Amino acid sequence: QVQLVELGGGLVQHGGSLRLSCVVPGFTVKDGYIGWFGQAPGKEREGVACVGVNDGSTDIQDSRKGRFEISRDISGNKDRYTTYLSILQASPEVTADYYCATDPLSVSCLSGSWIGMNDWGQGTRVTVSV
């Protein structure tokens, strides 16, 4: 089982920006997608964005467009695979725990469902101050 690591959470001011990182150590993900999911307090985990492992294609869930961007590190480090989730112009609705996960068979990420995602990180908390 692969343990992903999310970094970069914390407190961000209303209207500010923040970038989260997701590291997949050992570069064990060969295909499919890496996805980011958010779980707001008292709510279910929901998809935010996906990035294609091989082609770098990106997809943002419709409800999240304009507020998030996803990208990947293509510097060539073969020891790990890193994706980034950028929060743009943070609003209170963005406050949540954010998780990244693998979707090696491309069965779940693009639908925004966490069911079917494979390996997960421990999550990182983002709090937007008003």
Phi, psi and omega in degrees: 000137182266132177257111177278157181232119176263141180224157169105000179290170179155202182265132177228142180285151175304125182093350180275182180231160182205145177239128177259149178242148175229120182250127174255102184289150175080358178047050183272350180272120186251343186203177177081220185227157163250129183241154173247137181229146178240141177231104179284157181306126178076007182238168180282158176289133183227150181290146177245306186199159178226151173227135180289132183296317185270313187261354179071011178299147183236151177215129177247132177301141186308318184289349184252353184297140181090344182246344181224152170226148178235144178208176180223162178268118180245033183286349176099011177288111184280353182274347180199160180238126185240132171241158182233140172242116181260129176263124183252133176046065186303140176233164181305331180295344181279343179303121184184169166270133182247134182234148169246155185205160180261150177224072188295337181258005178056047183250352190222320192303311186295338178277349181082005181268136178281342180289127181101344173292154192262272182265148185233160169265180184275348178094156175221138187266135175241127178238127179260123179273144180258000000 
